[in-house]
Every structure is written in structure tokens, then in C-alpha cells.
Amino acid sequence: MKVVVYGTSSSVGFIRFVNEFTAIPNMNEQWQRIRKHFDGYEFTIVTTMGAASHLVDYDENKKEIAPDGVKLIVLPPTADTDTYVETIRKEAPSIAIAASYFGGSVDWETLKDALIAEELKKVGIKAVSNSLFAAETFFDKWTTHNVLREKGFPVAKATHIPAVYQKLAKENPALFSNVYLDLAFHRIREMEFPVIVKAAGASGSSGIFVAKNFEEAKEDILSRDDSSDLIIEEMLKGEQFGTEIHGTKGNYTILPPFKCKLDERGVLDPQIKVKIGPITDEKYRIEELRSMLRRLAEEMGIEGCAQVDLAFDGDKWSIIEVNPRISGMTAASAALESRYALEVVIESCLDEGINYDMPKILEKCISFGTIIESYDDIDKMKTEPHVKYMEKGSPLFLNSDKKIYTANIILGGFENYAEMAQEIERLHKFYPTVINELTVLYAKEIANHN
């Protein structure tokens, strides 16, 4: 069987970021595990130049390296849907699998993936991608809100400010009053605070502002000059979680969630991004959650993988947002199964016999980020037995002569959370620049309550 795995990108900023990215184990090693599992299959990667760190490795000149035994086709960043379709068609695959990562400033790569899949199907090529309906719904947070609400999924109370109305009075001197903003502020006053103000089309937690009262919300909205629409929503009460949906229609793995450490604002801590899972305590009504997410997958046409952000208020679950693509959560959830993110996507689409929809077989894992002055300790720590996966990210420049580095780390293979907390405390003593006190304390908190 010949298989094409394709990934797209549309952001120059994203390309600059991934050119600094390094996976541990590297992508060649990950591909060899995939090839071993699918012995006799022919794999081809079709991707965008400079934006495929989740698919291939890079050399010292930042040029893509084809994994051993895998054909690599690299298209220019300007390659459109038709170019992708024609390139994949010429390979005459039995199946094409969409595998894009997050899209930088605008999270819409999954739209292009779905368009490619739609066109491939028209020429008789089987393609697995999240549906165009899912892609079009979830890349915009206001559309997400409306579609989920209409389908009966629990979401936060929210309102919307289109960018055109936000800027209208500023750009048109004939208007001395912005009536649409008056309407938006009326709706915001009726909300329960705190509220979250964010760009409707932005990627991840980009541009999020938490307003404790109406005056803070109004000030933030008036100070913005977003090209994207805004969405203002009540902050959901309780604890926050993230999980993944893997597979294809009729064969979904719905994983129990990871619990997320929140910062003082009540949102995922942007510095260390600690997530621990799987959380299976029945006080969280896990099977009720999994049933809801299975319905979400079926009705929205999830194919491959999708990441879901959630809140639990002690009684019921609510959906914060859905990202139908590979994400940082994919790597974390894959570690529950002793797999890698790319393995999850490919195996979920090619092998219907694989299904991890049984919480009792999953290992305990922790995923966290770190900011460090060098990668020395990261390179030493990679030999530790509980290290499942690492990512080295882009340097962050503090000033003209100093830079710091980012990394994401996943530890796993723990039988229980007490064992995890003990190991993280031990590693903190040897690698204090990598694992900070907040991560240690959060691991202990989870161990004490699960």
C-alpha cells in the first residue's frame, strides 16, 4: 500500500519558529517505528518548505531531511490547494492522510487540509482529514461557539464584535458614535465576571485578556486594533482540562482528560503549561464526558485527531474550544499509550485494530514547558528512563545580547500519581533549571487528590 502523509502551512512566523525546532527522539527515529509497524507500506511526505518539524528533521542549514525509507516532496510556502492535490495525485496513493500542526497567528491549516482531502476524493483517492465542516467551524471561535450551542453542547455565554464594527468609528470621521460597540457593551454588562476577551481567529492562547469587571473589559476592547473579530465570553468556573479524539468514524479513541495547571488569571499557565493525566476519578463523570466527545466526533466529522479544551465546574462539563489538528496535547496524549503524535495520527487512520479507548490500560504522564538559558540540562535529562518525548523550541531574545530557550517535556510510564510526584521531585534536584518548583508542587497536588 502506498500512503501519502501531507502537512500544510501558511505563516511566515510559524516557519521561522519551526526552523529552530528539534524533537527528541528525532523524526527519523519516529518514522522507523511507523515503518516497522506497517512493514511493506510505501510512505511519502508532501509538505511545505520550512514548516514540517512535526514530520521531518532539519540539517544545520535548516533544510528538510527525508526520513530513511520515506520519500519527501517539499513544496514552496506559496503552494495552494490545487498544487497539493496535483502533487499527491501524481503519487497515486491508496490513501492520503492530513497531518498539519498549528498554523501560527491564524489557526486555519486544517481548512486547507480539508480542502485538499475534498479534492482528492473527487479524483478517486481516499483521503483522511477532519471534515470541511469541522475545519470551517473550529478555526473561528465565534463560529465554534454558535455551532456547538446549536448542537446542544455546553459552552460559555459569549458575545461577538466583528473587526469591521470595532474599527468603523475610528476609520470613518463621519461617524461620531459606534452603535455596535454600544450593543456589545450592553451584552457584556449582563455577563457574569470575570470574562475573557480574545481574537476569534487567533491561534491557541494568543491575545487572551481576563477582565475582572466591565471597565477592564471595555478598556481592553477599545485599546485593541485587531484585524480579527473579537469574542468575549464568561470564564467557565472550576477546573480546566484538555483531551484528544483520535481515529475515524466508527473507530474513535476518546481519551480521559489531562488536568491543566492554571495561573493566577484562571487560564492555562503560558510559561510552564503543566498538564497531568489521564484523570479517571469518577467524581469528574469521565464516562459522561467521553460520551459527549464521541457525539462531537460523529456529528462534526472528526477524522485523524482533534484536541478539545474543557472545563468542569464540579457538576457538568463545558467545551472551551476544539482544534482539529495535531497539537501539543497530541504528543502528551500519545505518551499515555507509549506512542508519538505522528504515530497516533497515522496508525489511527491505517489500523482499525488499534484502539486505546480503555482508560485502565493508559500510563500516567505529565507534560510541561520550561524556559532555560541553555539546552545543556535538557540534553543530559533525555537519558532519564521516564522521559517519553522532548521538544526544543525557538530562542527568545530578552535584549540585544542575551537569549533564552524554550522546551516542552513529557514524562510517562508511571503506574500512579504518587510515583510520578516522587520522580519529578527527584529530577528537580538534578535538573532545577528544567523542572521548577511549581511543576513539583502541582504533581504533588494531583497525587494527593487522585
N, C-alpha and C positions, 0 to 999 in steps of 0.2 A: 504493500500500500504506500502511495506517495502522499505526504502530508505537507501542506504549507502553513506555517505559523506567521502571521503578519501583525505588525505594530506600526502605528502612525504617530505623528507629532506635528504640531502647528505653531510652536512657541520658540522663538529665538532664545528667550531667557531659560527655558527648560533645557534646550540643547547645551547651553553654556554650563548649566548645572550638572547634567549627566556626564559631561566630559571629564569631570573630576570624580565620578562615582566608581567605587570598587566594591564588588561583592566577595564575601568570604563564606563558604568556598566559592571560587570563581565560576563564571557561567559555563566555561568549558567542562568543568567537573560536574556541574548540574546536568548539562546535556548528556554526558556519558551515562548517568543514571537513567535518564529518559530513554536513551537508545538501547540500553540493556533491557529495560522493561519491554520495549517494543522492538525486539530483535527482528531484523528483516524489513522494517519500515524505512522508507527514504524520507528524510526531513529537509525542508527548505525554509529559510527565514527570508521574508521580504519586509524591509523596514526602512525607516528614514535616517539619513546620514546624521550622525552625532546624537541620536536620541534613542538608542537601543541598549542602554546599560542593563536593562532587565532581561535582555535576550542574548547579548554577546559581550565579550571583553574588549578592551581597547589597548593598543600598544602605546609606547611612550610618545608617539606623535599624535595620539588621540584618533587613530584610525581603527575601524572595526576589525576584529579578528574572527574569522569563521571558526566555530567550534569543530573539533575533529569529527570528520564523517558527516558534517552538515553543510549543505550548500547555502551560501549567503548572497542575497541580492540587496544592495543598498541603493535606495532612490534619493534624489535630491530633496531638500526640505520643502520645495515648492510642489512636489508631486501631488496631483489631485486624485480624486476618486477614480476617474477613468484610467489614469496611469497605473494605479494599483491593480485595478481589475484586469487590465490587459496583461500586465506583468504576471499576475497569478494565473490567468487563463493559459498563457504560453507554457507554464509548468505542467499543465494538465493533471492537477492533483485529484486524488479521490475525495479529499476533504480539505477545507481551509479553515483555520482556527484563529479568531481575533484574539490578540494578546497585547493590548496597549496599556501604558501606565498613566499616571495623572498628567494633565496637559498644561501645567504651569498656571499662568494668570487666568486663563479661561479653561474650564474643565470640560472640554467638548470632544476629546478624541474618540470617545465611544460613539458619537454621532457618525464620524467618518467610518469607523469600524462597521457600524450597522449598514451604512450606505453601500460599502464595498460588498458586504455579505448579500444584500438585496440584489445587487447587480450580478454577482457570481451565480446566484441561484437562477437568474434569468437565462444564463448560458449553460445551465445544466451541471454546475459544480456545487456540491454540497458544502455549505458554509455554516459554521457555528459562531454566533455572535449574539450578544444581548440584542433584543428586538429593537427596531427603529422606534417603536412606541416607547420602550423603556429609555432609550437613549435620549429621545426628544423630551421626555418628561423629566428625567433626573438631572440633565445638565443645567437646568434653570430651577432655582429653589422655589420660586413662586409657582411655577407650573407643577413642581413636585407637591407642594402644599395642596393645591387645588385638586389634582388628580387623586391623591391619597385620601383627601377628605371626602371626595365624591364616591370613592370606592368603600368608604366606611372604615378606613384605617385611622387610628388615633394620632392626631397631630396637634401642635400648639396653636393657640389662637394667634392670627397674624394679619397684617395688612401690607400693602404694596405701594411703592412710589416709583412709577416709571421715570427713567432718566430724563425723558423729554419734558416732563412736567416739573421735575426738580430744577431744571436749568432755565425753563421758559422765561420767567420773570427777570432773571439775571441777563439773558441774552436779547430780550425784546424790550427796549425802553418804552414802548407804548403801553406795556402792562405795568401798572403800579401796585397790583395786588396778585398774589399767587393763590387762586381759589382752590386748586387741587391740594396744595400743601395745607390749607385750612381744613380741608376734608380729612387729610391724612392725620393731622394733629388731633382733630376731633376723635378719630378712631383710636389713636394712641392713648389719649387721656382716659379712655374707657378700659384700657388694658390693666392687668394686674402686674405690678412691677416687682422685680427688675424685668426689663425687656432686652432683647438682643437686636442690634442693628447690624445688617451685613449686606454685602453685594449679592444680588440674586444669581449672578452668573459666575462668581469667583470660585477659585479652587480652594478646597479644604477650609481651614480656619482663617483664610486671608481676610483682613479688614474687619474682623469682628469687634464690635464695641458693646459693652454691657452697661446699660443705663439704669441707675438705681431709682430714678424718678423721671417725670415728664420733662423737666427743664434740661436734664442731661441729654435725654434723647433728642429733643428739639435742637439743642446746640450742636450735637454731633451731625445731625442731618443737614443743618444749614451750612456747616463748615465743609461738607463733602463736595467734591467735584467729580463724582464717579461717572464713567461712561456706561456703567452697568446700572440697571434698575436696583432699587433697594427693597429689602424685605425687613419688616420689623415684627418680631414675634415674642410672645411671652416666654420667659425662661421656664422650661419644664422643671418641676420640682423633683427632688430626690436624687438618686444615683444615676450616673451615666455609664453606658456600656457600648461595646461595638462587637459585631459578629459578621460572619460571612455566609453567603449562599453559594454553593458550588454544584455544578452538574448541568444536566439538560432536562427538558420536560419529561416528567415521569421517573426521573432518577436523580433527585436532589439530595445533597447532604446539607442539612440545616444545623450548623454548629451552635452549641451553647455559647453564651457571650463571654467576652473579656470585660472585666470591670476596669474603668478608667480613673486614674488619679486626677482630681480637679484642682485648679489653682484657686486663689482667693476670690476670683470673679465667679467661680462656679462653672468654668468651662475646662476642657482638656488642657492640662499644663503644656504650653508650647515649647518649653525648654527641655523637659525630660520625658514627656509623653508616655508615662508608665501605664501599662495595661497588663493585667494578670487574668489568666483563665485556664481551663474553662470553669465558669461559675455554674454549678449544678444544684445548689441548695434549693429545695422546693419552695422555700419562702418567696423565691423570686418567680414562681409559676413558670418554670422553664419550658415545660411541655406546651403550655398555653402560648408562650412566645414562639416556639418553633412551629406550632400550627399556624399562627398568624403569618409568619415569614414564608411558610410553604405556600399559603394562599397568595401572598405577594408575588412570589416567584412565578406561579402558574398564571396569574392574571396579567402580569406585566411582561411576560416572555423573557425571563432571565435565562441566559444560556452562557455557560462558562463560569464566570464568578461575579459576585456583587457584594459590596461592603455596605453594612447598614449601621448607622449611629442610632442609639436608643436611649430612652430614659425610663426609669422605674420609680414610681412615687410611693412604693410600699403596698400598692393595691393593683395598679394596672401599668401596662407598658404603653409607651408612645414612640413613634418614629420621628427622629430628628431630621435625617436625610439619608439618601441612598446614592452610592457611587457604583455604577455597574461596570467595573473595570478592575484591573489589578491595582492594589494599594498596599500601603504599609501593613494594613490589617491582614492582607492575604499572606504575607510572609509569617506573621505571628500565628494565624490560624493554621497554616500549613505545618508549623512546628508542633502543634498538638498531635499531628499524625506522623511525625518524623519525616516530613516531606519539605520540599521547597515550593515557593509560589508558582514558578513556571511548571513544575511537575503537577501541581494541583490542577492548573488550567488545562494542560494537555491530556492528562490522564482522565480527568472528568469528562472530556469530550470524546475520548477514544475507547475507554474501557468501562462499559456499563457494569462490570462486575465489581468495580471499586466503589464502595460506599462506606463512609465513616459516620453514618447517621446513628451512631450508638455511643452516647456520651461516656459510658463506662470504660470504653477502650482508649480514650484520649489521655495523653500525658498532660501534666501540669506545666505551664510555661509562663514566662514573664518577658515582655517586650519593653524596651526603654531607649530613650535617646540620651546623648551626652554631648557636652561641648568641652573640648580639651585643647591644650596648647600644642600637642604633637601626637602622632599616632604610635609612639613607642609602646605605651602600655596596651593599646589595642592589639598590636602585633604580638605582644607577649601573651595576652589573655586568650588569643584564638586557640591555643592548645588545651585550654581547660575543658574537662570532659563534658560539662553541661552546656557549653557553647554550641548552639544549633545553627546560628546564622549571624553574620555581621555585615554592615554596610558602612563604608567610608564615604562621606558626602563632600560638599564643596567647602573650601575655606571661607571664613567670614572675616572681612577686614575691619579691625577696630579703628585703625588710623593708618596713616601712610606707611608706617614701618613695622606694623605688627598684625598678625592674623591668627585666628583660632580656627579649630576644625570641628566638624560635626560627625557623629556616628550614630548608628542605630544597632542595637544588640538584642538578640533573642536567646534566652537561656531556657532549657527544657529538659525533659526526661525525668521529672520529679514525680514521685508516687503521691505526695501530699504537699500541702502548702507549708507545713512546719519544716519539712526537709528543704523546701525552696528558701524559706526565710533564713535558715541556718547557713545554707550555701552562699546566699547573697551577702550575709554579714561577713562570712569568711573571705569572700572575694573582695569586699570593700576594703579589708585590711591590707590586701596585697595590691589592689588597683584603686586607690582612693580618688585618683583623677578621673576614672571611668565611671565608677559607681558612687554616687553621692549619698549623703545621709538620708535625704528624702526618699530615695528609692528603697533603702534598707528599712526605713520606718513603715513605708507602705506595704512592703512584703510581710512585715510582722503583723500589721493591722489585718491583712487578708487572712493570715494564718490563724489569728485569734478569733476570727468570725466565720471561718469556713472549715 
